[in-house]
Amino acid sequence: MLRLRRYRVFLICAFVITVLLYHVSKNSQWDRTQEIWHTSTRQKETKVETKPVEKPPAPAVVARPPIIKEDPAVVEVKPPTPKVVVEEKPKPKVVEDHDYDHGHGDTPPVKIPTLKEENKEKGSYDLPTKPPPLKGTHGKEQPTKDKSTPATIPDRLAGSGIDAHKGHAHIGDVDDSTPARPDFTTRTTVHWTKPSEWFPIPDESVIPLPTGKPKLIPTIQAKFGPESPEAKEKRELRLSKVKAEAQRAWQGYKIYAWTHDELRPVSKDSKDPFCGWAATLVDSLDTLWIMGLKSEFEDALKAVEEIDFTTTPYRTDIPVFETIIRYLGGLIAAYDISGEKKEYKVLLDKAEELAEILMSVFDTPNRLPILYYQWAPAYNIAPKRASQSAGVAELGSMSMEFTRLAQLTGKNRYYDAVARITDAFEELQNWKGQGRSAIEGIFPEHLDASGCNRSAPWPPVEQEREDGRANLGAVDVNGMGVGGSGVRVQKRKLRGDDGVGGRNITLQEGEEAERRRDGAGEVASAAANAARDGTPGRPKKKLPDGFECAPQGLVGGGWGGGSYGMGGSQDSAYEYFPKQYLLLGGLVPKYKTMHEKTVAAVKKYLLFRPMTKGDPDILFSAKATSTDGTADNLNYEWEITHLTCFLGGMFGLGGKIFESPEDVEIGKKLAEGCFWAYDVMPTGIMPEHARIMPCKSAMDCKFNETAWHEQLDYRAAYRPQEMERYYESKAAWKEQVEEIKREQALQKGRAEKAKLAKEEAANKPVANTNNNAISQQQAAVKEPVQKPQEEEKSRGREGSFPSRFQRRQLQLNGTANEPRGSDLQNTLDLNSAPVSNTKGGDDFSTYSSDDTQIPLTELTLPPEPIKPMTHEEYIADRLKNEVIPPGFVSMNDKRYILRPEAIESIWYMYRITADPIWQEKGWKMFESVIRYTQTEVGHSALRDVTVKGDAGGMDDSMESFWLAETLKYFYLLFAEPGVVSLDEWVLNTEAHPFRRPS
């Protein structure tokens, strides 16, 4: 009873607490959105206005309209046309907070636009849920009697732009009369606000755009002769087919991924890897214009107006490189290509809106950018440094976009931001001291862009002067903001150092800081401030403890000498040198110098000719790794990568600009190499990454099958030794087997002889009748004992002899069922006697009667050694089970993700040479790509280009560069030469054309 009463108290308390919790949860309106963006200590930094949102009834949806074809080559996919009332939404108000000190004062409130009570699509940022009517529908509702396969559309929620459910509503399944259940949950949206700068640049220090008349640059495009009617008809037919595929991809995006980043062309869904700002839509704007799809361009333009770059529910960071080349470049190019018309000024406005957000990434002590920007107000207020392991391409592929924006807006600070990056690269390219590149002219794959030399003392330590007095070394800050050496402690005389930088900004010679040890910190701070007075990156306010360090320039990141190549993480930085020269009208000669140093290094250290059947005269670019920080000890990876295929276009373009015919010829061989890599694959499509065998000499490169097979078999040199060891092991194994067989035969013979001796002793007459009786009794008792021992014999371990203990166990097991009266007799074994062989031969006197009980097991032999493959057998097996074209060594990455680099170089070569052979090569590539990537609503990446048909598999991905670059280059290859002429336009790394100055 006592126990039950105690439990009653517990039950009553639990019931009361449960009731209280229920009422608290029912009456509270907790909003956990703040916890997503803020820690508990930062919740006061952002004030957010919220409003309950109700989910409206589902919109009326009609069936898909019939397909209307204007061209037999054009395949159009028509979208459903839901009835949706679209309201005008005020643009979100971005609070400029230049006057706020985020580090030490109040943060301005974040202004949130009022949420609309209408259907929204996941990630749409208040874009219309209804895609614009497709070509041929004229914006009218279509009759519902069309019985084509219904499309699916996402379930849309109000305001937040986030889909609460992964399911989709199917057309025809929506009941208009059923009201949607209201959603009373409170939602908030966090928006970016402009933080006050920590390291502002004074107006007088801003690097301005170069002024003056553009220099005369040699013509890039070849002169095209008159076109025959047959050639024109053939070209235009191909052009229409490329356009049809572009329409297929665009219309699939419209129906299934409108305002999202990318289409999933197999599952007919969407994804948002780039903040959900409609990457495909923005990236494709200039493609739509170039292809003459003006109505599609207008539809996209309306959607662009609604993009809110100040917020995203998909990422806490902005990938700066991808955002600049896809979004910023796409908006600027669309404004350029459409004629900079007033009705399209929204494109420039949105570009500048995005650029203002991105300018915050340059707010670092050395003005080198952050590559992944934490945009939320709770995080972007702190001082920041650039990465200690920044990719060369990410760091160096911003110049064209911000330069062109500066030209269009007249704002020099956009140009200043990227000009400082170029200065840092130029300084590193020319640097000969510690931290230099192992290969002069090109950069290691990853760089330390932090501007912070943690190995140097900070503040500078006190040193002994030559006269014996205490002296705190002076701070020598070299080129802060654009690179330079770190802090140097001098004894008497200030001088340049061979540490980590270039230009020296020294204090006046003879100026000495003489203080005792207790004043060291104060002097160091004074010296640092004095140094900062001469640099653009001077802090505006007090920096957190531990933030400051000895400054340094752009140096190699990571350990060792670094890797050098023209592939991923490096490519577009070099591509921008000649293109930036064109964009600036030749007024900044450093871009020419940097390009010439780059191509000289590539030709000397990286270019190679592959060894393959037919001995084609083609080139590829290798990847080299320095083991000691110099070019004397380089390890090579003879790679073929899709990303390096841009190199043919770069060499060709630079060769024409800077009048180097040799570079143009090298560009041709590089472009030929990438076409060859397409042509030799079973699908006619080049893999993402592979390795191939190089020729020993570019002049003499005949295919050597024996040498190729040796490269295929990395153990070829060891296989003869492996075979020798195998034969030795096989001989030893045979000897061991014979020994076991002989031992088994001896065991069997001994057992038989012992058994016969036992029988003879048992049959020998005995005078004592008592003993005879006992013997008969014992024989009668032992007769059934043999059976269990024989069973044990079958259960013995194969291939082994029983030990003395095992024999004893067998004997005990065999006598377990004997009567108790015979225990002593069996133990003493009174009737057993030693038996001797009087006839000579083997002596069995040492064997007792127990020896007759030894089990004769089956013969078990040790495992036979496995014969290794010979070199010839290995090669035959590998070539049978793998698809490896002659010359290739390995297929590291068999995917094709719709990349454009190969067709890019093909297009450049066609425009530079006017040779129609490049059109034929491009068309062959196009047919192969479309054959294997085409889906019902677009085109998908492939998992394996070495397998034909469905076996390779689709990856259900259609990146935005498929429309922005790949299909654009295919289209321009068959368009008239005047469309996007290289003498009037220069294309960024995402194929966005910027107008050259005239």
Number of C-alpha atoms within 10 A of each C-alpha: 6 6 7 8 9 10 12 11 10 10 11 11 11 12 10 10 11 12 10 12 10 10 10 11 10 9 8 8 10 9 12 11 13 17 11 9 17 17 11 9 7 14 13 13 17 22 15 15 15 15 14 13 20 19 20 17 16 23 19 15 22 21 22 24 23 16 14 15 13 11 11 9 16 18 22 24 25 23 28 23 24 19 14 16 12 15 12 11 13 10 14 16 13 16 15 13 16 12 10 16 18 21 17 9 9 12 21 21 16 21 19 18 17 14 19 17 15 23 25 27 26 30 28 28 26 28 26 22 25 23 22 23 19 22 18 15 17 9 11 10 17 15 11 12 10 13 10 10 9 16 18 18 24 20 20 26 26 23 27 24 21 19 16 11 11 8 11 13 14 14 19 14 9 14 14 12 9 9 11 14 11 11 13 11 13 16 17 18 21 24 24 20 26 22 25 21 22 23 21 17 22 11 10 8 12 17 17 16 20 14 10 8 11 16 14 9 15 11 14 21 21 15 12 14 7 7 10 9 9 8 11 14 12 12 17 14 14 21 21 19 19 26 23 18 22 28 23 23 27 24 24 26 29 26 24 24 30 30 32 27 26 27 31 23 27 19 11 20 21 22 19 20 15 23 22 26 27 26 25 29 29 27 29 28 30 27 28 25 17 20 19 12 16 13 15 20 21 16 16 22 19 14 22 21 14 21 21 20 19 19 21 26 16 16 15 17 15 21 18 19 18 18 19 24 22 25 27 27 30 32 29 28 30 28 25 22 20 16 11 16 11 9 9 16 13 17 25 21 16 21 24 20 16 19 20 13 18 21 15 19 24 23 26 24 28 31 29 28 29 26 21 15 19 18 26 20 24 21 14 19 21 15 17 19 20 24 20 18 16 22 21 24 22 23 28 24 26 28 26 28 28 27 24 23 23 19 16 14 12 14 15 19 20 26 24 22 24 25 21 21 26 24 17 27 24 20 22 27 20 16 21 17 15 15 22 24 26 26 26 20 21 25 26 25 24 24 21 22 29 27 29 23 20 13 9 17 14 19 21 23 16 21 16 13 15 10 8 8 11 16 24 27 28 28 29 26 29 27 25 28 26 29 32 29 31 29 27 22 20 18 16 17 14 20 14 16 19 13 19 24 32 25 17 17 19 16 17 9 10 9 11 17 17 16 16 13 14 8 11 20 17 12 22 21 15 15 22 23 15 15 20 16 12 15 21 22 21 23 19 13 12 9 13 10 6 7 10 15 19 22 29 30 33 31 31 27 21 14 8 14 23 23 22 25 25 27 22 15 18 25 23 26 22 23 25 24 25 25 27 23 22 26 26 22 21 22 17 17 11 16 22 20 14 20 24 19 16 20 21 15 16 21 13 10 20 20 19 23 27 29 28 21 14 10 14 17 15 21 23 27 24 25 19 21 23 21 17 13 21 17 17 11 14 20 13 16 18 23 26 28 24 22 20 24 30 27 29 30 27 26 29 27 27 25 22 20 19 15 15 15 14 12 22 23 16 22 29 24 19 31 31 25 23 28 25 17 20 22 17 15 18 16 21 23 29 29 25 21 18 20 19 25 22 22 19 13 12 16 9 11 19 17 18 14 14 9 12 19 21 16 17 22 17 12 14 16 11 12 17 15 9 16 15 11 14 16 13 12 16 16 13 12 17 14 11 14 18 12 12 18 15 12 13 19 12 12 15 16 12 18 19 14 15 22 15 12 19 19 11 11 14 16 8 7 8 12 7 9 9 10 13 14 12 15 17 13 13 17 14 11 16 15 10 14 18 15 12 15 22 16 11 16 19 13 11 16 13 14 15 14 17 16 10 11 9 13 18 14 14 21 18 13 14 20 21 12 11 14 9 9 8 15 13 10 13 16 10 10 13 13 16 15 14 13 18 14 12 8 7 7 7 11 13 16 13 10 16 15 17 14 17 18 20 23 22 19 18 14 13 13 15 11 8 11 14 9 13 14 14 16 20 12 10 18 16 12 12 13 14 10 8 12 16 18 18 19 23 24 21 19 21 14 15 20 22 22 23 25 20 24 25 29 29 26 30 31 23 28 30 21 24 22 19 17 13 15 13 23 20 13 17 23 19 16 21 20 14 16 22 16 13 22 21 18 18 13 27 26 30 28 25 23 20 23 25 23 16 14 11 10 11 17 18 22 18 23 22 26 22 22 22 23 26 27 24 22 23 26 26 24 22 23 28 24 18 15 17 13 14 18 16 21 16 19 20 22 20 24 22 22 24 29 24 25 21 19 15 11
